[in-house]
């Protein structure tokens, strides 16, 4: 019984990873380390996680000329 639960979790993780790579995820965050209200370190984080195919498709959509209207 325990083995089947483990297999289900692995499939769920693979499905999640497949969706993330198919749709893409953006992670955005800021961290500030300070002592006595004096900011010492600022760290900005911006990450795009997607597949190469999606990036190429998005780049192609951006480079394509806008549709002509009559």
Secondary structure as the mmCIF struct_conf table of DSSP 4:
data_model
#
loop_
_struct_conf.conf_type_id
_struct_conf.id
_struct_conf.beg_label_comp_id
_struct_conf.beg_label_asym_id
_struct_conf.beg_label_seq_id
_struct_conf.end_label_comp_id
_struct_conf.end_label_asym_id
_struct_conf.end_label_seq_id
HELX_RH_AL_P HELX_RH_AL_P1 UNK A 2 UNK A 23
STRN STRN1 UNK A 25 UNK A 35
TURN_TY1_P TURN_TY1_P1 UNK A 36 UNK A 37
STRN STRN2 UNK A 38 UNK A 49
HELX_RH_AL_P HELX_RH_AL_P2 UNK A 52 UNK A 63
BEND BEND1 UNK A 64 UNK A 64
HELX_LH_PP_P HELX_LH_PP_P1 UNK A 65 UNK A 68
#
